[in-house]
Amino acid sequence: MLKSVQLDIPKSILTAVVLGLVLFFTMNGPLNPPSVQFNANHVDQTFFAPKIVGQSKGKSDFGLLSADAAKVDLAYGMITPEQKQQQSHGLISSDKAVGEMLNNAQWALEMEQRLKERWGGERTFQIKMFEEHCFAEVYDKGRLVSVYLENQVNNHVQGYAGPVYIGAYIGKHGQLLGLDYLHSLETESYLRKIFRTDYMGQYEQLDLGAAHSIDAVSGATITTKAIADATTMLVEVGAPMVESYLTEAMSDFEVKASLNKWWVVQAVILGLLFLFHFQKKIKRSKSIRMGLAIFTLLFLGFGMNQSFTYITFVQPFMGTELSYFMVAYSVMVLLSAIWGKNVYCKYVCPFGAAQMISLKYSPFKKKDILISNKQASLIRYAVTLVLLSGVIYGYRDWGNFELFPDLFGLQFSSYWFFVAVLVVLVSMRFPMIWCRLTCPTGCVLDTLTDAAEFRGYKKKKPIAKNTVMPKIKRNKPMVATVLLLFMGLGNARAQQFHLSVIDLEDQRAIPAANVHLVDASTGFDKYMVTNEQGQISFDYRPGLVAVVSHLCYLPKQMELGSASMTIKLQPDVRMLNQVVMTAQAEPVLADRSIYKIKPISNQEIEKLGAVSLPDVLQFQTGVNLIEDGVLGTKIIMQGLEGEHVKIMVDGVPLVGRMDGNIDLSQINLSQVDHIEVLEGPMSVIYGSNALAGTINIITREIQHQSLRVNAKSYAESVGQFQNAVSAEVKKGKHAAGITLGYNYFNGYSENASSNRRSDDWRPKDQLQIAPYYAFRSGKLKGKVGLNFFDETIKALGEYPSIGALAYDTQFNTQRINYYSNWNYKFSAQSNLSAVLSYQTFDRLTENITTDLVTNGETVTSSSSELFDTFNGRLNYFYKSELFNWQLGAEATLENGSGDKMPENDGMQEYALYTTLEWKLSESWSAQPGLRYMYNAAFDAPFIYNLHFKWDKDNKWLARFSGATAFRAPSLKERYMIFVDSNHRIFGNENLLPENGYNFSGSISRLFSVGAWNVKAEAKGYYNHLTDGIELMVIPAENEGDAADYVYGNVDEKITYGGEFVLNWNYENRLIFNTHYNVVNIGYYMPQLKDLAYAPNHNVSLSAEYRLPSLGLGFKTDFRYSGEFTQLSANPEEEEEAYTSAVRDAFAIWNCSVNKSFWEKKLTVVAGAKNLLDVNTINTTGSGGAHSGGATAPVAWGRSYFISLNFNLNKR
């Protein structure tokens, strides 16, 4: 035994030397890099399996993200080391992040510099970002001693000369440890007086719980009061940080920090030496080996979820920086080479320990795989060679071929978790099967072990442990030397080069621009991201080429000179491509969605001078709008009425359809962030009313500000006024807001006179109140709120020919929507969302007798109807690189009652649905879907769809979809009775449900013509309905009486059409859009002898000119709507009760100018609407549900408007 120890003394000494050198380079070499900024898309080329603590786009909660998730969803964050907690590797941001998202990242860099200047090398620290705040953890000899915050987390506090900035150190036990003065504009002499009295020292050691006591010693001057106020604010922000975040993790941070103490390192060295000396004895003791396996499984596996992997071995050869993970890996590689034993696989690997324990307690008889050691090793060698080659040649994801992260991280949503469990179970029958046949890490280490001992194959029988590779004669000291040399690379510093990236138009800095630095002659390759000032700095080297790109700009490539330089980028037409949310697991760019979705931004809505939804949709060529003085504005998409169009607000379907349609004029836009118009079938996901299209209105929710206030005032010469104000506040995990809006319309008549009392367009009052509350807690976020809407329309009767009594009708509509949205994120790959809503729709109709002499009003009769609807949706999303899977359930329960509605059982519908979007190749994606429905009144079939998407080089984009549909008659269509002076509509209890199918397709191409960016697009669709539900005529019994209308089934209804789009964009300053749309509608019924398809032609033109440097823009929109043909009544011919009703063609032309002031806080839009002065148009045939008349309202003539929009945002 003594002789064995003496023989191991040289190896022991070499082990100690190696560990000492590794420790030295860890503390002084490139293993401890400074905080720099990285690109999310390329961070996995610099780090293996990086731990990214970051904030997702459009969200405020921080969490652990994978590299793949960071590429898609990261706004900004930090890369944390594998073991150490004192310092991060660097800041990371998405190449799609907007400038304001990088404010915290830039702030973190500045905070780090200030802390370095104060402490130097005495203390270490780690910058962290928590929700909207940056803070630092300060360590003293590895122990966390305080949290450091600065008063930018709250309002700037004003002294005599302006804001006063200070920083505060808050202890983990709730006391102020000290204050740092940072900056102000006060005079130096005045500041010296404050510091001489040790004014700031009086606050030290104050308990956070007694924060109010700070005001008692605030001082007598404005500046000292500002310091006190700033300290109070820091205490208020710091207290919840310590209580809700740091306290829970404090012990964990201290344990990890203690791993860096010298005595721990020495103990580890002695422990390893002991392990190597007595390895044979340990091997003979089964109880000790099993104890080590259990310790490894629990501590390294489930406790730390740490392990090594083969990919790190090739990192030095790929020119990437060494991480802390590489340090630990290098230690194990060197020890294996020195001692000639695969220490990792025997004692350290947690997945090997899991297999060993399962083998120990297996109830099955062990059985060897019927292959030899040589065959097994060849298989493992081939797997390792393929994986390493793939990683070296750029397939970074191949480096994730390990099972332990998903198994020990309990990632139930990952299929690799189930693969790992399956391997452990199979190991109970076939010992260590993963290690023998597949494990690439064991293959690399066994190769080094054999190289150190010059061993080859000696055993013939299959064995249940790691096999060895063929003889590789290699010098052991050279292996150690080469790896140590790689650890020491990167100490030299070169000349700093500063590169700025700005906008070509207005010379503004471009943050979050990707800069790819390449030197083809040396193989140098580095990715960086510009900061908030649009700048980066790096070590200069001759021959560098910079490739600069940004989502909203055209890429540019330039060779760098020896002096710092500026690169100007030209805006790209694709910057108009916005993020959409409808039917998505998470927000994505519109062009990347498999559905055809057109987003309409808030800026576009503002430029149109839009008050309600029809103002926005009237220039969309795929949409036709029908006006009714009482029933409001209804929509037609793809030739199908509003019954086949889903209208939603934040994913919650709206209820309250009159005449089968939602009145679009009741949808106010004061709270809207943007509108998403989805063209084509969505019946699998959204069920009924989603065959022709879906309109999802996305409302605003405060994200990155602590306070946001918006006020809007609109006035139009026709007598329409709107005033709306909204206020939102966010503090920590909680946010709340409220919107108040009031619309008033005075009514309008084309031929107004003193002899006429009634209006073509009825006067109306609208009131909207919409409060909400939102919160985020870890992986869970939720939002609850309500939307209250009240509208009063008064239809005045004409002056009486005899007497002084006039007969009026007043309609009062009240809609209340209680809703809640919930989302729980299991991981970066999967989440569960729920949308719950309860809506009430109450409509009161009052017949009023008005005394024109006294102006007294008497309600002679009234009727009301009340509908309440519950809708609940539950969605589970799982995404991977190959597919996105959605599983959902939906329930809808509706009840209706009223004076003119008989008793009924209501309507209940339940559904289960699933979709699977599969990425077939780089260009092709496919998504099949299936929906099962149960309807309490009708037998519902299975609904299915199939979507295809083809994307070639980001220039060609094509989509194709096919879907079936089912729509049960609504309660109104079955039971409702609606009668007024112009309408007599009756429900039909014998209605049959609709069945149908839809085919849609589109293809677009992006190209350039000189300096113009051009997009050309063609779209087409085909709809076929059987038993379509339409209003039908009941001929009058007596001549001269008005006809009645009842809902009935049309045997067949077919619509088809197409659209051609051509968009021109010159440097994003001059924009032309042209649209041509044609739709054909045909009906087939026994009563119809011959009703051919009647085409409806629409042309839309728009032009916009922008002057960004002046904040000025001009916009004009023109729409020509051709003759429109619909099924109509023909009461004069009972044998041919139906014929075509043709609405004449008309055109609408609007113009506006917009100007922003005060850094875009105030936007003024002024313009003219309906310059061609269109009021009513002629119709041939009877007018649908109207009892007569040869004209139909379109617009209220030429008018002029002005809109003021004020925004105040506070971070």
Steps between C-alpha positions, in 0.01 A plus 500: 500500500789733589669424169177582318478833682860585414433424134202737507693790658608655162145479371373658824745787468405554135132494599558773758694709247225466239227598745704798614553618143133459421410702808749772398358531150147494643573810707730686261459366148227499237289269716376809683399724206360850551132572449452559129200493272418194291251416229226256598516328162867413541557465873506121470802537275687661789369295793392142530149459643496862625288587799304808399300691758293738295180680421276386216381745238191689602523366857653617826578182691849355504571131485740233381490465120663254266719624216234393248230691684726803528542514123126538455364660814778684686488876542805534722666318786828370638708188448584345836798271562455135581646512853605849608246755610726805533494609138308441183661414171324791335182666383292346225236655280282394208571634156130585487500700824403862474716773648307552822538134591877547514483783752534263794787316330693822446420608852640174632831566326520849649412370845773239474757770418395711800532204734845418362614855565375486860617155605778412257602146585385503862153375424338316214150551369245374253267726307146367476179618337176441686185597315558868415790557736875450490675418824827347614589232752814596688726224633782513753732197480232294337219595740203707392493806723260747340282601210581820313233714330493843339215749496445473124265219601258774606427856405795735478495707817547873450748710696579868451673443165315192376495123562712348777627147441610276786561130558410300810643181654229291668600211724340161487359558850313814393733786594654782301875438496589824323430752227707606198468843341502453120419821319316831508533855363551658841809716557807329646516741793144425599555126470814524715290653778257209486773237498699676775207463737477129411140559406468174311658298781201558729293255295730202546373196692138612473257209486306467174182442692529851647545676169261777600743617770738626232279801436548613859868574433454636150690826555403856438606559140351388171807298410521316832128439478558354153763265641255390769222447246732301274603282794137441586430392143795262501379348825151450357640324194774311683276353768293277269817397317659371817176346625364341182811416303832513684397354834383176342821459302741643760615169645539351155715794388720469807549127450606553141720793594675290764615262227747769396679524835862384511448250780220333303731470197769345719251256649388399151862436398562282808173317441590421141845380601342274763253370241775411252728334761229273635304449179547124498364468851203717416434289196491181708256651751154478343342699783744790457452504124123494540523783755706706254244427228210614717692814604580579135141441394349723767762777524634536146189370326182622667668756726721690256399342167866530399702271282768507233454441133715410202436831320715700740803295399506657153436859615870606500535378142204713389635837617239553770561636847538256785219500753495384860345185367815450293716540811336209679504292186871568441580389856330167443670452161845575645448273801388221270811549286733514800358210698396284208152448640161624380411671828195678362312195378582301814418750770359829370245438223147528649336323207741210540411494869130482409566198278715338767233539768225369269725202419560433872132485588373354173248214530604369159773261411797681350570432138787613279444636153614245244788705365865503592692778671665587172166535319354707786800732504484544124134604528580748774803628314290558187231688699763718666682573174176602326392726787838669539527554125153651490581741783830606343331564167231722649216270617504636855180325603677166462685590818179444699515122457487435873216368712586621850372864476143395419499202737640671810333830418166313495407650163177308458407702193811384311501173308870455600380454858301196398793372293724526809246314716472231233880459493513461879224237485671309218823507706326282757505222240805594289765647735637848421367489144532876448861502618593200286341599171430871485664727758740733313643653819613161629645422159724809506619437857564130444713589199717726715521238773627239255743749352644561846540131582572378141222246536308319230230239480565208732157375599282294269178454697239775511526700820272749672739791512644754262712343226828632370619631168794367288854584609589865467862574590506857615726692732318571827691818589424636153127451556520694825717770347273553199187534712668738742616712208140527383398614848758779495399641160339843478698696760650742250311820430510679164403846379135583567286562190168688532224436247175698484183398313246769409186548289568628147193727508506685831849410628356343817693227680383143434512284814486120485663483158693177426865546413678195360879546498683268259862456395504230231879477493534402866157346558407765759123507555317706764146627553407815693193719556494880512405668825238768558724757333540275195865430580735208562867484597745218431867424453612616157677263265588563133283344229173503697173514308178607678161367387232715667134398505180593678144379474378837374790586267675367193828323586833663415855367473814715536872445547624673813788743490742578778292790636159482664211540257122535455275275290165629369215254442208547264149414632347185356141454383483196725504726803125527440469132590361498853469250779167312521341294778180347361504117508870502597675332791698823542532826304667452158565712195204498263705355215613210721149393594349212307177703484438801277478782754504871423583723798375860509716703736388768742697754296302405189171531692605840626589630152159394369326710763307187596245511781344154469580176319317583171728803452795260480342220297342717229830512309568124526415360157413154631226654715158647409298701751120537504350791694169498685370795697383283790677165473833670437789393278535139391792334326536274196827310443568270204137551398370358832306707752604574855359171629814338355749756637633462853536834683718482813662732751824353642384156391156534666209464251252787503130426548196711426431444131201677353375370166775237537774766500708681756446875467856608419425865581470397866866391510693800622873533427617715791656199679633318192868416450452343156252296297570162342293402197533129429377405155372149437365212706571467872210267581717235671641741758213747537203291393177666386508837324863454385471373143559820302739666743582618850553852635687516830526839671805515728475752782786680670666373816784677676829312466822692551380821661404574857234748388324564171229758434320550170244763415322533166256756371330481160262740328333476159303768324199275452436510873700205628717535810712258696692542824694218661758476775688201631744462788716200581742439782745219563695421812698184542291201398173691495340724238163671476330734259171656404361653180210745490348596167201704387373536142227733389340524155243768431334323208510581131258540209597551140201725438459666837229765521280668754208285379681177578547365850652156437862426403647261244771427756355481851662695784678283754685516830761240591675448832785256559674405827775237498708434814745211532751349743797287398772323692799275442632249748781278381373293209139610550347817366139604508268782408144571613275783398172611356376702206186701556326651196178701492338645187184701450354558152195717451291466183287812475166489322388759246299808586130407527262634236236552768561570866821546698595142582798327340575131534862408566690182574803471727740206498729444798769233474717394791780248465715387796789263456673349803817321394821343626809380314748260656828356379734258672836434338628152583820560303628683196333229292155467656231709666138477604259788441140556599248764393177535696224749434146569609308752288158655529319676216192700590296692240205715604262644239264778612220656298469862611231759438648851495295815553660752265350791695616408850783264393356250742565132429281201588608139459202326347649152465833324535661167438832354605723207425781362711771257396775364721786290369779309669802408292803312623809395305792290620809460281818298547787588267819305448766613257823349380730550205302249293138560599256713699211317662181650638232323701194693609150487640217752474160536659226749406174534692245761390161590643250746361177650625279794419155635438507386135687175549322181606636278774791287379767267627785727401801375307786282620801402293817319610805427289840333506753592233862444410746627239851388411724737306783295352812652349555276200813682381663840513235630260190284555267479800171314534230511766213252518226560755192326638207621709232291669185680609198414707196721449201449729247567220666368184727217394837652421753337267878489538663819371843478343745723317838490331735798464819519294767768498796541264770759568796528265795725590270750674392615153236251386218424742200277424216365711220254428220387728194282487243456774150380572253688716184454703276772642192438708222761485535760773231570757406821317462320169278236659287701743552877463219737393616849402243755388530876458387756245750371240553135593281191550733204563394162643698201620444143380511208743522253209833625366763246401870549582739618231777283360770620269860499390757757394815503287735797517842572358747784460846559358723806531839614379739763637741665257675828429467743210782746536459665839140374529406197708203328339261233622265325257231265627212295359224335707202281425222317685195276450212449750219248472212498750212254520183595692635852533291715734357815333215745553202406282180679408146425610272669240250747645137385526360841409621726222700791635597324822869459579651158441626296792835321508588170655825305526513200269746258343647551152575171324842613386703817508834535322744788510836525334740778418852631498715797586812654348728723706797714399687702764781745422733637769773756443736515799193470724419863426283474191253210499240398240252215549266369230236229549254346260237258628220309332236283669225290343189387691253238380190335651321176412138458613188344345337845496790644300463420132825662395724709724848511351815595683519877527851644533582784738814698411692706755808716460694656785784751463706665772804724506710625788791740520706525818750757622641329811742781585203740529257248649267580210300272273236515226254222418220448251269199458260424217256211465274417207226248578328360194144377466419252774238227450318317780204269537192717534124477533259551210158531669323597179567157346409223742608227258842663478528621854875550476711692257820698500526837673775719356662783693654770282873565490651781707840640602642638826806726512670621818808719556688585817818659633667399826761680710667397824623742767700483823695185419187328368307559821234690306372398156262716302310355203276717283330425174191460288277195458281406207632772271268378223199579724325161473187463715260236372504271200223341295397138533291291263263250657389519858755582759544182692312517825370849430139543411570729210715779370727533199808637672753370752718713730876494442651803672396834646650720231820701495638586842815632664665374816780564746642258753732567794680208661716556807724226644703514819725205573718465805752223548 
